[in-house]
Structures are given as C-alpha cells and as structure tokens.
C-alpha cells in the first residue's frame, strides 16, 4: 500500500510530530511505502495565485477555478503542485496529521488542500462523492487537541468532535471520493503526562496496524439528493 502522510506543525518535536513519526515507522514496518509532505519544513506556500501555473492567460480577472481546470488539461501546474498531486495520485491511503486550530486545519494545511485539490484534477464534471476522483482510496485525520476528551463530547464545552470535523470529512474527503476512516484524536496532548502520551502513541500504533481491515464511515449516497446535482 502506498501511503501519503501530510504533516502540518511548525515544531517537529511536538506531540503532533510524534504522531507523524509513529505513522511513518509503524506503516513502514508493516511493509507499506510511505511518503511524507512536511509542509512547514518544505516551506509550502499555502496562498493560491498566478504562481500556481506556468502557462496561463493572465487576464485582468483571475478565475482561479478556471485556471485550475485549464492547467489540468494542459499539464501546466507549477512544479510544487505537480509534485504534491503526483504523491496524492499514487497514494492508496492519505493521512493528514495536524493540531486542531480554531476548529479546523492550520492555515498551511488548508492552503495545501486549496492548491492541490484543484478543480479538474480532484473534482468537477460530476466527479464527486460516490463518483469522486479518489474513490477507492482511503483517508484519515490524525490530530491533537488542546482540551480533554470530555470537552469534545456531545454536551462538552467545545462541542461534539464528530461535528467539528464534519466539514473536513464531508466537504473535502468524501466530496472528492475518499473512503473516510474514523479520525484518531489525541485529546489534551499538550498537557498530558509522559505516561499518558506513551499510551496515546501505543493506541495510535495499534490502530495503524489494523487500518487495512477497518471499515470506513458510510459516505453520502447521491441518490438521496437533488436530481440536478446527480446529473452535473
């Protein structure tokens, strides 16, 4: 199995970094091919712009989605995007490793999605959800939180963690066709004692060893929705 780990944390010695290391080591030991996109160390630019394209009609009005579709057809994405797109196309499993910041991805990871999940390449022309470009591939979020698990329960202060990650699961991963696995959440990792951190890592490693047989979250069925959307 080809695995792409996309890692988004500015401090490699963080507990989020420990999750990345555990993923790489455990999956490699299982015989999988693992690639890592370490966005901060790469200096990945999360800001879309004309620099995304090596050949474009630089008109007064910048239609980003239009330019993405044009670049998909012409093979004219910038080198940094072509590399990430190739990694994604080759991957059977995508693992996004990050700290949960403001109920979502760090900006650098959101920018990676904005630029790499390009129109034409990752979606469009009726290719979404059960007809998505990445159908048959699997994806998983692995992230840390500042608060404890009780804060992210249905009646907790921060709200149900499943609702928090719904836009990431549904609007990005399911939308582009991935089979989405339940997330691995390291609750309160920043404040955990060493023994607790060791237990979290052990749990993550055990989860990784069983991923190939793990059932995905049921995806939305296009048949349940507007006929016009199904035909697009």
C-alpha positions in Angstrom: 0.0 0.0 0.0 1.2 3.5 -0.9 0.7 6.0 2.0 1.0 9.8 1.9 1.4 11.5 5.3 0.8 15.2 5.1 2.1 16.8 8.3 1.4 20.4 9.4 3.1 21.6 12.6 5.9 24.1 12.9 7.7 22.2 15.7 9.0 18.8 14.7 9.4 17.9 18.4 5.8 18.4 19.2 3.4 15.6 20.1 1.9 16.1 16.6 5.4 15.4 15.3 5.4 12.2 17.4 2.2 11.1 15.7 3.8 11.7 12.3 6.9 9.6 13.4 4.7 6.8 14.7 2.8 6.7 11.4 5.9 6.6 9.3 7.6 3.9 11.5 4.6 1.7 12.0 3.4 1.7 8.4 6.9 1.2 7.1 7.4 -1.8 9.5 4.1 -3.2 8.1 5.7 -3.2 4.6 4.0 -0.1 3.2 5.6 2.6 1.1 5.3 5.9 3.0 5.9 9.4 1.6 5.8 12.5 3.9 4.9 16.0 2.9 6.2 18.1 5.9 4.6 21.3 4.9 6.5 23.7 7.3 9.9 22.2 6.6 9.1 22.3 2.8 8.2 26.0 3.1 5.0 25.1 1.3 3.2 28.2 0.1 -0.5 28.0 1.2 -1.6 31.0 -0.8 -3.2 30.4 -4.3 -2.2 32.7 -7.1 -0.8 33.1 -10.6 2.3 31.3 -9.3 0.3 28.1 -9.4 0.5 28.0 -13.2 3.5 28.0 -15.5 1.3 28.8 -18.6 -1.8 30.9 -18.2 -3.9 33.6 -19.7 -3.0 36.3 -17.3 -6.2 38.3 -17.7 -7.4 41.2 -15.7 -9.9 39.0 -13.9 -8.3 36.0 -12.1 -10.6 33.0 -12.3 -8.8 30.5 -10.0 -11.0 27.5 -10.7 -11.0 28.2 -14.4 -7.2 28.4 -14.4 -7.0 25.1 -12.4 -9.2 23.4 -15.0 -7.1 24.8 -17.8 -3.8 23.7 -16.1 -5.2 20.2 -15.5 -5.9 19.9 -19.2 -2.6 21.4 -20.3 -0.4 19.9 -17.6 0.7 23.4 -16.7 0.7 23.4 -12.9 3.7 24.8 -11.1 6.4 22.3 -10.1 5.5 22.3 -6.4 1.9 21.5 -7.1 2.7 18.8 -9.7 4.8 17.0 -7.1 2.1 17.0 -4.4 -0.5 16.0 -7.0 1.6 13.0 -8.1 2.0 11.9 -4.4 -1.7 12.1 -3.9 -2.5 10.3 -7.2 -0.1 7.4 -6.2 -1.4 7.1 -2.6 -3.8 4.4 -1.5 -4.1 6.0 1.9 -3.9 9.6 2.8 -3.2 10.6 6.5 -3.4 14.2 7.5 -1.5 14.9 10.7 -2.1 18.3 12.4 -3.1 20.1 15.5 -6.7 21.2 15.6 -6.6 25.0 15.5 -9.7 27.1 15.6 -11.9 24.0 14.9 -10.0 23.2 11.7 -6.8 22.8 9.8 -3.8 25.0 10.3 -3.7 27.6 7.5 -0.8 25.9 5.8 -2.7 22.6 5.5 -5.9 24.3 4.4 -3.8 26.0 1.7 -2.4 22.7 0.7 -5.9 21.5 0.1 -6.9 24.7 -1.7 -4.0 24.4 -4.1 -3.5 20.6 -4.5 -7.2 19.6 -4.6 -7.5 21.6 -7.8 -10.6 21.8 -10.0 -10.3 19.4 -12.9 -7.7 17.3 -11.0 -9.5 16.5 -7.8 -13.2 17.2 -8.6 -15.5 18.5 -11.3 -17.7 17.4 -14.2 -19.9 15.2 -12.0 -16.9 13.6 -10.2 -17.7 14.0 -6.6 -18.8 11.9 -3.6 -19.6 8.3 -4.8 -18.3 9.3 -8.3 -15.3 11.2 -6.9 -11.9 11.2 -8.4 -10.3 9.5 -5.4 -12.9 6.7 -5.0 -11.1 3.5 -3.9 -8.6 5.5 -1.8 -8.8 5.9 1.9 -8.2 8.9 4.1 -7.8 9.5 7.8 -7.3 12.5 10.1 -4.9 12.2 13.0 -4.7 15.3 15.2 -4.1 16.8 18.6 -6.4 19.0 20.7 -5.7 21.4 23.5 -8.6 20.2 25.6 -9.5 16.8 27.1 -11.9 14.3 25.6 -14.8 15.5 27.9 -14.6 18.9 26.3 -15.3 17.4 22.9 -18.3 15.3 23.9 -21.9 16.0 22.7 -22.5 18.1 25.8 -19.0 19.3 26.3 -17.8 22.9 26.2 -16.2 22.6 22.7 -18.9 20.5 21.2 -19.0 17.1 19.7 -15.8 16.3 17.9 -17.7 14.5 15.1 -19.5 17.7 14.3 -16.3 19.7 14.4 -14.5 17.5 11.8 -17.7 17.1 9.6 -16.6 19.8 7.2 -13.2 18.2 6.8 -14.7 14.7 6.3 -17.7 15.6 4.2 -16.7 18.8 2.4 -13.1 17.7 1.4 -12.6 14.0 1.7 -16.0 12.5 1.0 -16.5 15.2 -1.6 -13.5 14.0 -3.6 -14.4 10.3 -3.3 -12.2 9.1 -0.5 -13.4 6.3 1.9 -13.0 8.2 5.1 -11.9 6.4 8.3 -12.7 7.5 11.8 -10.2 10.1 13.0 -7.5 9.4 15.5 -7.7 12.2 18.1 -5.0 12.8 20.7 -7.1 14.7 23.2 -5.3 17.2 25.5 -1.9 16.0 24.3 -0.1 19.3 25.2 -0.9 18.9 28.9 -0.7 15.1 29.2 1.8 13.4 31.4 4.6 11.3 29.8 2.7 8.0 30.7 -0.4 9.3 29.0 1.4 10.4 25.9 3.0 7.0 25.7 -0.4 5.4 25.9 -1.8 7.6 23.2 1.1 6.7 20.9 0.6 3.0 21.6 -3.1 3.3 20.8 -2.3 5.1 17.5 0.3 2.5 16.5 -2.2 -0.3 17.2 -4.8 1.5 15.2 -2.4 1.9 12.2 -1.6 -1.8 12.3 -5.3 -2.6 11.7 -6.1 0.0 9.2 -6.4 -2.3 6.2 -9.3 -4.1 7.7 -11.0 -1.1 9.2 -14.5 -0.1 7.9 -14.9 3.4 6.6 -17.5 5.9 7.7 -20.6 5.4 5.5 -20.4 8.0 2.6 -23.4 10.1 1.4 -25.4 8.5 -1.3 -26.0 10.8 -4.3 -29.3 9.0 -4.9 -30.7 10.7 -1.8 -30.1 14.2 -3.1 -31.2 16.7 -5.8 -31.5 15.1 -9.3 -29.8 18.2 -10.8 -26.7 17.5 -8.6 -26.6 13.9 -9.6 -26.6 14.9 -13.3 -23.9 17.6 -13.1 
